[in-house]
Amino acid sequence: MIRAFLALPLPPEAQKSLGILQKKLSASDKIRWLRPQGLHITLFFLGEMKEERFEEVKTAILAPFQVGGPPALRLEGLGAFPSPQKARVVWTAIGGDAGKVQKLYGLVRQRLAPLGFEAEKRPFAAHVTIGRSKSRGGFPDLEAILEKNKNFSGPEWVAGELVLYTSVLQPGGAVYTPRAFAEIA
């Protein structure tokens, strides 16, 4: 079985910026910070599938995605899902051409629907998950930490490709391997 997802990779300078932010925020031991080199913008989690199904996904994404040109993106702000009081995920938002990322998400959904993949029920919100809460109850100081760092801003970059990744879960965290690329035009 192959565990896979579609995402926009972050350039090294954005990953470095998020690593610095994580160190700044790491005063709390209640968050498991994700490795900066693995950070990305997930567009569609595919789950586990057989090799032949994975090949169908690869074929479905090979043609360029037309969104009016590659989006110019930047990292901006901090937040938590579902809320700072009950945080399960700590994230940074995506600014810049976020509307193009939303359009790309819609096109990805259209291409995957004939293969039987259904999108999440929650509305899509482009973000980068930088940490996960170690407990589902959240913790009292997270809201203050997020407020103090709400003006976080990272580097800008142009997202020229969508990547099909495989994911292998390991004790030290998931290991992601790019397996196919699609142009964003």
C-alpha positions in Angstrom: 0.0 0.0 0.0 1.1 3.5 -0.8 0.2 6.5 1.4 0.1 9.7 -0.7 -0.9 13.3 -1.0 -0.7 16.3 -3.4 1.0 19.4 -2.2 2.9 22.6 -3.1 6.5 22.3 -1.9 8.1 25.2 0.0 11.5 26.5 -1.2 14.5 26.1 1.2 14.3 29.8 2.3 10.7 29.4 3.3 11.5 26.2 5.2 14.4 27.9 6.9 12.1 30.8 7.9 9.6 28.4 9.4 12.4 26.6 11.3 13.5 29.9 12.9 9.8 30.6 13.8 9.4 27.2 15.4 12.5 27.7 17.5 11.1 31.1 18.6 7.8 29.4 19.5 9.3 26.3 21.1 8.9 27.6 24.6 5.9 25.3 24.8 6.6 21.5 25.1 2.9 20.9 24.4 3.5 21.1 20.6 5.3 18.6 18.4 7.0 20.8 15.8 7.3 19.3 12.3 10.7 19.1 10.6 11.1 22.3 8.4 12.4 20.3 5.5 9.2 18.4 5.3 6.8 21.4 5.4 4.5 22.0 2.4 1.0 23.2 1.5 -1.2 20.2 1.3 -3.9 20.4 -1.4 -5.3 16.9 -1.2 -4.6 14.0 1.1 -5.2 10.8 -0.9 -4.7 8.2 1.9 -3.5 4.7 1.3 -3.9 3.0 -2.0 -2.6 0.1 -4.1 0.2 0.8 -6.7 -2.2 0.6 -9.7 -4.5 3.3 -8.1 -1.4 5.4 -7.4 -0.5 5.2 -11.1 -4.0 6.4 -12.0 -3.5 9.5 -9.8 -0.1 10.1 -11.5 -1.7 10.0 -14.9 -4.6 12.3 -13.8 -2.2 15.1 -12.6 0.3 15.1 -15.5 -1.3 17.7 -17.6 -0.6 21.3 -16.6 -3.0 23.0 -14.2 -4.2 26.3 -15.8 -4.8 28.9 -13.0 -3.6 32.0 -14.8 0.1 31.6 -14.2 2.1 30.2 -11.3 1.0 31.8 -8.0 3.4 34.1 -6.2 3.0 33.1 -2.5 4.3 34.1 0.9 4.0 32.9 4.5 2.0 35.2 6.8 0.5 35.1 10.2 -0.1 32.3 12.6 -3.2 30.4 13.8 -4.5 27.1 15.1 -7.2 24.6 14.1 -9.9 24.4 15.3 -9.1 27.3 17.6 -6.2 28.4 19.9 -8.2 27.1 22.9 -8.6 23.6 21.5 -5.6 23.5 19.1 -4.8 20.3 17.3 -2.7 22.1 14.6 -0.6 25.2 14.6 -0.2 26.8 11.1 1.0 29.7 9.1 -1.3 31.1 6.5 -0.5 31.6 2.8 -0.7 35.1 1.3 0.0 36.5 -2.1 -1.9 34.7 -4.9 -3.9 32.6 -2.5 -6.8 32.8 -4.9 -4.8 30.8 -7.5 -4.1 28.2 -4.9 -7.9 28.0 -4.3 -8.5 27.6 -8.0 -5.7 24.9 -8.2 -7.4 23.0 -5.4 -10.7 23.1 -7.4 -9.0 21.7 -10.5 -7.3 19.0 -8.5 -10.7 18.0 -7.1 -12.2 17.9 -10.6 -9.4 15.6 -11.8 -9.6 13.3 -8.9 -13.4 13.0 -8.7 -13.6 10.5 -11.6 -11.2 8.3 -9.7 -13.5 8.2 -6.7 -11.6 10.6 -4.4 -13.8 12.9 -2.3 -12.6 16.1 -0.8 -12.9 16.9 2.9 -16.2 18.3 4.0 -14.4 21.3 5.6 -13.7 24.3 3.3 -10.2 24.4 1.9 -7.8 26.9 3.6 -4.3 27.1 2.2 -1.8 26.9 5.1 1.4 25.2 6.2 1.1 23.0 9.3 4.1 23.7 11.4 3.2 21.9 14.6 0.7 19.5 16.2 -0.7 19.6 19.7 0.4 16.7 21.9 -3.0 16.8 23.7 -6.4 17.4 22.2 -7.3 19.9 25.0 -5.0 22.6 23.8 -3.1 24.6 26.4 -3.6 28.0 28.0 -0.6 29.9 26.7 -1.0 29.1 23.0 -3.4 32.0 22.4 -0.8 34.5 23.8 2.0 32.9 21.8 0.0 33.2 18.6 -1.0 36.8 19.4 2.6 37.8 20.1 3.7 36.4 16.7 0.6 37.2 14.6 2.7 39.5 12.3 5.0 36.7 11.2 5.9 37.1 7.6 8.1 34.8 5.6 9.8 35.0 2.2 7.9 35.1 -1.2 8.3 32.5 -3.9 6.6 31.3 -7.1 4.9 27.9 -6.9 5.4 26.5 -10.3 4.6 22.9 -9.7 2.2 20.6 -7.9 3.9 17.5 -6.4 2.5 14.0 -5.8 4.3 12.7 -2.6 4.4 9.4 -1.0 4.5 9.4 2.8 6.1 6.7 5.1 5.3 7.1 8.8 8.3 6.6 11.0 8.9 7.1 14.7 10.8 10.4 14.1 8.1 11.7 11.8 6.8 11.1 8.3 9.2 10.9 5.4 7.9 12.4 2.2 9.2 11.4 -1.3 8.2 13.4 -4.4 7.0 10.9 -7.1 5.4 13.0 -9.8 5.2 16.7 -10.8 2.6 18.8 -12.6 3.2 22.2 -14.0 1.1 25.1 -12.7 0.5 27.5 -15.6 
